[in-house]
Amino acid sequence: MDFSSFVTSLITAFVIFVVLVILFAWLSRRPGNKVIYYPNRLLRGMDPFDGGNHASRNPFAWIREALSSSEQDVITVSGVDAAVYFVFLSTGRASNGTFSHLEKLSMGNVADKSSRLWAFLVTTYWVSIVAYYLLWKAYKHVSELRAAALMSPEVRAEQFAVLVRDIPPVPEDQTRKEQIDSYFKSIYPDTFYRSMVVTNNKEVNKIYEELEGYKKKLVRAETIYAESKKTSKPEGVRPTNKTGFLGLIGEKVDSIEYYSEKISELTPKLEAEQKATLRDKQQAAALVFFTSRVTAASAAQSLHATMLDTWNVMDAPEPRQVIWTNLTIKLFERQTRQYIIYIIVALTIFFYMIPITFVSAFTTLENLKKYLSFLKPVYNIAAIRAVLEAYLPQIAFIVFLDLLPKLLLFLSKLEGIPSQSHIERAASVKFFYFTVVDGFIGVTVGGTFFATFKTIEKDPNSLLTILGATLPGNATFFLTFVALEFFVGYGLELSRIFPLIIFHLKRKYLCKTEAEVKEAWYPGDLGYATRVPEDMLVVTITLCYSVMAPLIIPFGVLYFGLGWLILRNQALKVYVPSYESYGRMWPHMHSRILAALVLYQLTMLAYFGAKKFYYAPFLVPLVISSLIFAYVCNKKFYRFFRCPALEVASHELKETLHMERIFRAYVPPCLCSEKVEDDRFEDALSHVSRAGPFA
Amino acid sequence: MDFSSFVTSLITAFVIFVVLVILFAWLSRRPGNKVIYYPNRLLRGMDPFDGGNHASRNPFAWIREALSSSEQDVITVSGVDAAVYFVFLSTGRASNGTFSHLEKLSMGNVADKSSRLWAFLVTTYWVSIVAYYLLWKAYKHVSELRAAALMSPEVRAEQFAVLVRDIPPVPEDQTRKEQIDSYFKSIYPDTFYRSMVVTNNKEVNKIYEELEGYKKKLVRAETIYAESKKTSKPEGVRPTNKTGFLGLIGEKVDSIEYYSEKISELTPKLEAEQKATLRDKQQAAALVFFTSRVTAASAAQSLHATMLDTWNVMDAPEPRQVIWTNLTIKLFERQTRQYIIYIIVALTIFFYMIPITFVSAFTTLENLKKYLSFLKPVYNIAAIRAVLEAYLPQIAFIVFLDLLPKLLLFLSKLEGIPSQSHIERAASVKFFYFTVVDGFIGVTVGGTFFATFKTIEKDPNSLLTILGATLPGNATFFLTFVALEFFVGYGLELSRIFPLIIFHLKRKYLCKTEAEVKEAWYPGDLGYATRVPEDMLVVTITLCYSVMAPLIIPFGVLYFGLGWLILRNQALKVYVPSYESYGRMWPHMHSRILAALVLYQLTMLAYFGAKKFYYAPFLVPLVISSLIFAYVCNKKFYRFFRCPALEVASHELKETLHMERIFRAYVPPCLCSEKVEDDRFEDALSHVSRAGPFA
């Protein structure tokens, strides 16, 4: 890629960004769009424009609001996870900022063996030490945020429950429920409240979903009928539908009657199935509730039976995050699944290299000519060539990054992880390896990879030499990539053009009822599973190119600065958190930043080697100190992110404890019914043992 | 080593064994020796000869007694650790036994590429599968033994206490004691009993030891005086001593007067120092006592503060095992010490190779001639040569094995480990690496090691080739070694010749008082730190040589069989356990046996390679399955050996709980005094907070 196409792409991206920001300023003022630009506020029952008149409002007021918002605001609105994400963005920006005095120096301009290389060596130390300091401070801060949230005097159901898996077979003289209750009552005679046996809800869930579907359709049909009354004849047009496949074939029936009939048919069936499920489909897993946070916290960390594969206890996920189907998977099956998934992901990472190699082949003019000579006439048109050269590789790269997440989330779920946030973390780690191995290293080493693969296999040290030799050549590719990411990516993020268009289309042609409209604009969460690894890739890129192509530094600062600003707006006004993991994502972010730092240090070592600088080995202690730093942080901080600290759990509650409400929070919707609480059945929910003082 | 010298050494070893067994039969019947052969029984207040008349007794009755003793007998007399050790010996014997049908086949006699090699491949699978089965059964059994002991209805102090380390600095408005008490009372309001702050006892211990020394000397002087009254004049001879260095120089004084004076001088000094220690020398560590086993067990496993390096809690060691000086070492200092010790041990292992190379050089006649040509005239005398060839290498090897343990125990203690049994386990692991790396691999690869070191470094796979080529040549060396170990080693063990001689000498020339005599015969414990790794070395040797030199199999069976028999006798009648770790040694034994099995499989792979057997890679899945087996066992069983299971701790107690007695058990002897329990002081022991219901 030559310099002119690089500038072209930068300018175009910037223009797109400006257009999108102006669009946002204009669109967000229209009341009809408030559900797209302020859904979070609407859902909390607030005025979207925060008091002021939306029309007369300064179109850039959102910047002031974002800048003046406090961390506590973010926690209140979007939870600890979002606050932790901003800590990460600030750390990213600050660590890029330490390079600022270096902007005008490029190591590429320094002669081989020059003593001026010492300055770069000192800089590498300086950058690393600043990074350690920032990371340490951030870890401590996040730890405090987590502690503050967990010691909150509000009652949170998951702090009173533990998840018990791998329960051994039921003894002959007991029911499953009795088995669990007697086991926990003997260990926790004073604080055990009640247990909830996990049931196989496949059948009941199917009926429930069917019933809910008919209910929705009935509301829709009634709305259509009511509207038709207003618009056409006073008696209205009764909506009809066909009963066959997808409503396309079969008998034509009156919708309202048909759905009502179906509902009254399914309701007793659901109740019967609920009872059958609770009585007969009990599984070897349970949620156990305690009347004390400390007991629940310490039970979640303790070994209960002598074998780890029986009565395996861990902290309960939030009710909304529980992956019910994964709860009944046995310990060694979970382990096996995990390793199989790891192998699959490793293979996928390896074979993704092949398309990536083609992406990389696009990035140089010579390769284009060489491989696609039959297209030569087209490329001779300068304008087309410039556009293609400027965008194609980066767009291909971004498309590649967008294809994976769903696959990775699916694979992570297959591992048997019991909570949604954990699945997203697991997917995010996998995604990071993808981006770094296939994206960063793949693109960098690029076309030469397969040729040099044998060399690397024989002598792993040569990877460093290859990196040192090929990295500088790819600098502009990544500069353009980062610029595209933040200008176009954040422009789209802020303006929400696509959700807006989709919403308006849906509202016009599909949505009839209130519920359907709400579904059409409901914003979802920040989507950490993809957002975090992409940011991590930018951290890796900016760190690794910082010294050899210092132009990337302002791009890095802009990426994290703009990201912070725009996502602050989105977190406060748009997205709605779908779970709260109390900052459990942080240790992953921390490790990945450190991994990027080590990669940076190794790259520098390689690059110093390429410059024939004899004192390059002085960087080796730095790499070792990074590993020690990682070890110390992990040892000191990590355990609190894996399990609750008793000190934190022992803080007093202000609310009165309604154990029944906590228990209810965990009943899956398909089992919720007034008749379920039927004490005549020895079922999975019944209150056989009213042991706790609050029972 | 030629065949005749091999037979010579075998026969001599057997003769020594027979002589020692006869000596034992004769000596153990003499009443004067009962303190050497039955100290365990004497200490338990039992009749050493179990009812029968010692003179008329069958000299081989001990064999019947050992064979008929049950596992429960061993647990009662010698604790769970000893029972676990017998499980290990049985497993060793049984796994050697599986080879028995192979005795007459030696792989050395099978031609290259022969299809008869298939039989050996199948055998390797068979041996491995039997080993898995035996190990699995043994792990399960040991786990049950541990659980049974821990759920015992007897009160055991360590089950009610936890060890708290890394306590943060004292806040200004509190004492250390108040800080600890308020912290734990807020987390465990119902079950917290009391805390004991760890103090720096260096000074007080010095005074205490000095005082105890004088007390002993006073008793000794009084005994001498009383005896002199009987033997010489009726007024007796008052013993005297010199006050200077080692009692050799200085003023001559009357011993009884002098020591009495010293005692009355030191007693108030000790009391003052005790008070000062308890008040002013409190450290950042404590023992915390709970009124419930379950709480103590779950507290030991739970994270208390958000940072792991503050309020670090673990299960308390037995009172008799506590290493007080190690309790106050901070988390990261412990970690650092540990890694430094690991590096030191690794270096020591490497440099021990040098003397071992010489040992190995002795084992072949050619080398002897080559290196020690100046001694040629001596070696030409056939008798001397035969003796030297038969014993020198093995004796040198055994001496080498005996030199290390003290060093390794010392190093392990420096790691900052808080309990004696843990130190012995850590030393035992180190010792195992020594024996396998320096002993087994060192002797095997031997003189060629340094020459081939560069080859191995460049291509680690070549280690296998080298092992395959050199192993068969060393078979007789190890056969002799194993034979020496069990014939001479167990002969000495049973006959206790050395302790007997030392005891009689001491009693005759040194001991005056009853306490001194008891000290002279007090037997000590089984000494797992050295015994286990030596057995492990035999396991490794027999497994690795089983197919290429099947003669080693009966030796292995004999080693473990005889070991079982003789140590059963020793465990029941001689040794006194100095601690009880409830079988915590087992996971180490298990891992090492598995490591030996993997080494065996790799050796077979190498040996098949040397035989140019094309299907040798069929052994690779076996190696992988060993690793999976190790993983599964570790996952399933290990955690219970690291921390108590709540299910076990929740069993009810039969005794009434005397919390004060439990607390007292942990007061170090140098701080024991009637005046210590002085509530006017806010000291490390005082009962500021009588929180527990039993207070």
Interface residues (C-beta under 8 A of the other chain):
Chain A: S143 E144 R146 A147 Y183 S186 I187 Y188 D190 V294 A297 S298 A299 Q301 S302 L303 H304 A305 T306 M307 L308 D309 W311 L331 F332 Q335 V632 K635 K636 F637 Y638 R639 F640 C643 P644 A645 L646 E647 V648 S650
Chain B: S143 E144 R146 A147 Y183 S186 I187 Y188 D190 V294 A297 S298 A299 Q301 S302 L303 H304 A305 T306 M307 L308 D309 W311 L331 F332 Q335 V632 K635 K636 F637 Y638 R639 F640 C643 P644 A645 L646 E647 V648 S650
